[in-house]
Amino acid sequence: MIIVNFLILARFLLVDTGILFIFASVAFAIFCFYCLSKKKMRHKSWMLISVALFAIAIYQSNNFFDLGIGIPRKFSAENWAKTEAVERHFMVDDLLQSTNIIGLTEEDALALLGTPDYIHTDDLLSYIIDQPFDESTLDFHLNQGIITTYEIIPEH
């Protein structure tokens, strides 16, 4: 049982995080540079393998560490709608700076941001903006159907 747990942890740390691919690409690049310098390798095309391994490492790291590569940071209703709820934190700052949220009616906020994915009551619109295990939310407080304040709640 201990060996199985160790193998699961090793797979998680080495593969899921991209660390294995980072080490493999760096080691292979060093090997290629050594062979090229000693003229044991004629073609520089072997370096492409190292670059490919490094690209895989970046992709894996992006998924695991939530680096946000390829996720919109500029707010627009279209970007908000097409971005998964757990990745919206990348554009919250732009949303709050570029849009006059205070004073919007509930209908205008729903048109801009869509239906809240966490809480929707008469006095609160709450959108998930971060990872599911954190459940950070962007909360808009309503008074008579008008947004009066907002806050970012780090964890629930």
Disulfide bonds with the S-S distance in Angstrom:
none
